[in-house]
Amino acid sequence: MAPILMSGNEAIARGAWEAGVAVGVGYPGTPSTEVLENLVGYESVLCEWAPNEKVAAEVAGGVSFGGRRALVTMKHVGLNVAADPLFTQAYTGVTGGLVYLVADDPGMHSSQNEQDTRNLAAAAHVPVFEPSDSQEALEFMREAFTVSERFDVPVIVRMTTRVSHAKSLVDVGERSEVPPVPYAKNTQKYVMMPGMARLRRVDLDARLATLTEYARECPANRVEMRDPSLGIVTSGISYQYVREALPEASILKLGFTHPLSDDLILDFTSRVERVAVAEELGPYLSLRLQVLGVEQVETGLPAIGELSPVTIGRAFGSVVPPVRATIPDLPPRPPLLCPGCPHRGVFHALGKMHAVVTGDIGCYTLAALAPLKAMDSCVCMGASIGMSHGAALAGVDSGPVVAVIGDSTFAHSGMTGLLHMAYSRSAGTVVVLDNRTTAMTGHQGNPVSGVAIGGGAAPAVDLEALARALGAGAVRTVDPHDLAATLEVLKEEAAADHLSVVIAKAPCALITRDHKDPYAVDEEACTKCGACVRLGCPAISRDENGRAVIDTSLCVGCAQCVQVCRFDAIVQVGPSCDFGGAS
Ligand SMILES: Cc1ncc(C[n+]2csc(CCOP(=O)(O)OP(=O)(O)O)c2C)c(N)n1
């Protein structure tokens, strides 16, 4: 078959399928999301979105325990959530192959922090493969399943944004059907009480020792000898940058980065005159070289953000022209909530209340930016609820303290925070933004929306009943497009002496087809007060005279702006594009 152009994530899915994976499970998160979205298209694989990465890792662990191969997918911060099962799965080991696909995001294109998954993997004593292109993504994924079963350990395949999303040619293969391992009870291996865990801890060290021998011979690690005056130790996307910037350099290209083979490193470094490490984030490889006493060239390469051929070339005095020229003087275009986004109505109200808003992660985090400026904190998924309780305990009283959390995030890790507030007799207010989807990462279904992976129907939890069951004293559902009603309910609940959950329920403007005719500004009536502009709708701007204008091609007719205009200057007009046609 001719090679196929594939993104790294598409190749990962293909590799897992070829490896005979039976189940794929994960939680969305850029840059990992497309792996499962692609895997679901293959036959003979069952795929599921889990409510969070811990559940996903446990489901995958169960599949492995049950004798089949399983892939679990997540972004780097997801591994923090899944760390609890992972650290002990390293002890139990596997029955069917168990592979974690973890995608790091150097440079934080879509993340709240930078993490180098290799460091967490090393702490968990779990082996790591690191592809540097789509072909390797496929091949390493296949090999990862083999290694998992051969060495009785879960394996991490670590991607980074550029490897996940860049496309390159891939030679694909066929699926190997892997027969299930019949279930056999084995409490010594799978029940990690201290007595058994102590034995498995020792066994894990023995498994790591054999993995270190494997690292010496692993085909994913290779030496490319060229000019011996400079030898670079590198991995992942940094390898591609080094090849481009320093085509003559000798390279130790590591595709299997935990555990490292000291022999391999020392063998390579003894064959070159000067040694340097090129790695994103870290320090990981360079620390190992330090431990081994290998003197390294001081490159000045940053440990923060992404590298590039340009930065690597610069570090070694080689000039690499930037791929893309930057256009000077482009006006800044900060991200905004979409036209017709239901979240806007809630933040408009919270702004009016001068609330202290502990926020969370999702599209709605954009409400922290101008002009809404209605969010005071955003740390990690689920943090909004615990933080609102903590802020109240600290006595914050510059305004009512309100937690705001999306529906997917509430299912991910918000529920326990609410349970804690109820248990602690909190009288706080939690707003769940139920837009019927996980919008931020591309509209995946979740347990609240009632949409399964692949788009089919799934059971949807009754949010009101759930909030009551978790201990909320009052649960009220509002339409966030109705600004007055939303403000009234939020004011009442923030002042009330009980724990309340306000569910702001209206579908994401990008999934509903229920768009109404657009609105326009009546120039005569507009007083230039700017109330509509302060909603931060991308369809609304000011003309050169300061009057509001609505771009009818962007407006979806949500009518939020109509409600803030005190001068009746915003009027509904006909369809923005009337192409006529047969009646
Ligand atoms: C632990 C973790 N997993 C995944 C992500 C990626 N992520 C950011 S927000 C989000 C979900 C947002 O969905 P929702 O709460 O429904 O809000 P919406 O975007 O729909 O407004 C996800 C999956 C993350 N930041 N952290």
The ligand as an ORCA input file, in Angstrom:
! r2SCAN-3c Opt
* xyz 1 1
  C      -6.933     17.339     33.620
  C      -7.340     17.991     32.347
  N      -7.898     17.226     31.391
  C      -8.284     17.795     30.224
  C      -8.112     19.123     30.000
  C      -8.549     19.737     28.685
  N      -9.786     20.482     28.841
  C      -9.792     21.781     29.148
  S     -11.317     22.356     29.403
  C     -12.019     20.905     29.068
  C     -13.499     20.667     29.111
  C     -14.334     21.843     28.973
  O     -15.661     21.441     28.836
  P     -16.794     22.102     29.697
  O     -16.450     22.090     31.130
  O     -18.063     21.419     29.332
  O     -16.805     23.611     29.214
  P     -17.062     24.237     27.749
  O     -15.759     24.297     27.037
  O     -18.079     23.387     27.060
  O     -17.574     25.610     27.997
  C     -11.059     19.972     28.773
  C     -11.372     18.603     28.400
  C      -7.489     19.876     31.030
  N      -7.237     21.179     30.900
  N      -7.133     19.286     32.181
*
